[in-house]
Amino acid sequence: MQNRIENAESTHPRGKHPQITVVEQPSGYNFDDEIQALYSSVPEVANHFTITNKIGEGSFSSVYLARLKHYPEITELFALKHIIPTTHPSRIENELKCLLNIG
């Protein structure tokens, strides 16, 4: 696994986000396999981002911390949310509307 990022600072146009909490990796489980599976299932992610860690998960999504692959001078961190359609489409639609509203 690449370096874990805890208590990192990142900036966002709407304000400063002073802390990023990384999901604890369960004993015997390797997030690298999950990240590689995401790269395989969504190749565009691998083309544009380097995922550094998993920072959250919910009932139908996981959130990963990433950096831009082709612009190393940009130090801003990005949260990539991988939504898995395992629930009713209206819940996913509501999630997407919320994400659109917060930017």
C-alpha positions as CSV (number, residue, x, y, z in Angstrom):
1,M,0.0,0.0,0.0
2,Q,1.2,3.5,-0.7
3,N,1.8,5.8,2.2
4,R,-1.2,6.3,4.4
5,I,-2.5,9.8,4.6
6,E,-3.9,10.9,7.9
7,N,-4.6,14.4,9.2
8,A,-3.6,15.7,5.8
9,E,-4.6,19.2,4.7
10,S,-6.4,19.9,1.5
11,T,-8.0,23.0,0.1
12,H,-11.3,23.3,-1.7
13,P,-12.8,26.4,-3.4
14,R,-15.5,26.5,-0.7
15,G,-13.1,26.3,2.2
16,K,-10.4,24.4,3.9
17,H,-10.8,20.8,4.9
18,P,-8.3,20.2,7.7
19,Q,-8.6,16.5,8.3
20,I,-8.9,13.3,6.3
21,T,-9.6,10.2,8.2
22,V,-8.5,6.9,6.5
23,V,-10.6,3.8,6.9
24,E,-8.8,1.2,9.1
25,Q,-7.7,-1.8,7.1
26,P,-9.1,-4.9,8.7
27,S,-6.6,-7.5,9.8
28,G,-5.8,-9.8,6.8
29,Y,-7.6,-7.5,4.3
30,N,-5.7,-5.6,1.7
31,F,-7.2,-2.4,0.2
32,D,-4.7,-2.7,-2.7
33,D,-6.8,-5.6,-4.1
34,E,-9.9,-3.4,-3.9
35,I,-8.1,-0.5,-5.6
36,Q,-6.8,-2.7,-8.4
37,A,-10.3,-4.0,-8.9
38,L,-11.6,-0.5,-9.2
39,Y,-8.8,0.3,-11.8
40,S,-9.9,-2.8,-13.7
41,S,-13.6,-2.1,-13.7
42,V,-13.3,1.7,-14.4
43,P,-10.2,2.1,-16.6
44,E,-10.7,5.9,-16.8
45,V,-9.9,6.1,-13.1
46,A,-6.5,4.5,-13.7
47,N,-5.9,6.8,-16.6
48,H,-6.3,10.0,-14.6
49,F,-5.8,9.3,-10.9
50,T,-3.5,7.5,-8.5
51,I,-5.5,6.2,-5.6
52,T,-3.6,6.5,-2.3
53,N,-6.1,5.0,0.1
54,K,-9.7,4.2,0.9
55,I,-11.2,6.9,3.1
56,G,-14.8,5.7,3.5
57,E,-17.5,3.3,2.6
58,G,-21.3,3.0,2.8
59,S,-24.0,0.6,1.9
60,F,-23.6,1.2,-1.8
61,S,-20.4,3.2,-2.3
62,S,-16.8,3.5,-1.4
63,V,-14.7,6.6,-1.3
64,Y,-11.0,6.8,-2.2
65,L,-8.3,9.4,-1.7
66,A,-6.5,10.2,-5.0
67,R,-4.1,12.5,-6.7
68,L,-4.0,13.6,-10.4
69,K,-1.7,11.2,-12.3
70,H,-0.5,13.5,-15.1
71,Y,-0.2,16.8,-13.1
72,P,2.2,16.1,-10.2
73,E,2.5,19.8,-9.6
74,I,-1.1,19.9,-8.4
75,T,-0.9,18.8,-4.8
76,E,-4.6,18.9,-4.0
77,L,-6.2,15.6,-3.0
78,F,-9.4,14.4,-4.5
79,A,-12.2,12.1,-3.1
80,L,-13.4,9.6,-5.7
81,K,-16.7,8.1,-4.9
82,H,-17.4,4.7,-6.5
83,I,-21.2,4.1,-6.4
84,I,-22.2,0.5,-6.8
85,P,-25.8,0.1,-8.0
86,T,-26.9,-2.5,-5.5
87,T,-29.8,-0.5,-4.2
88,H,-33.0,1.1,-5.6
89,P,-32.2,3.6,-8.4
90,S,-34.0,6.4,-6.5
91,R,-31.4,6.2,-3.6
92,I,-28.6,6.5,-6.1
93,E,-30.3,9.4,-7.8
94,N,-30.7,11.2,-4.5
95,E,-27.0,10.6,-3.7
96,L,-26.0,12.0,-7.1
97,K,-28.2,15.1,-6.5
98,C,-26.5,15.7,-3.1
99,L,-23.0,15.4,-4.6
100,L,-24.0,17.8,-7.4
101,N,-25.3,20.3,-4.8
102,I,-22.1,20.2,-2.7
103,G,-19.8,20.5,-5.7
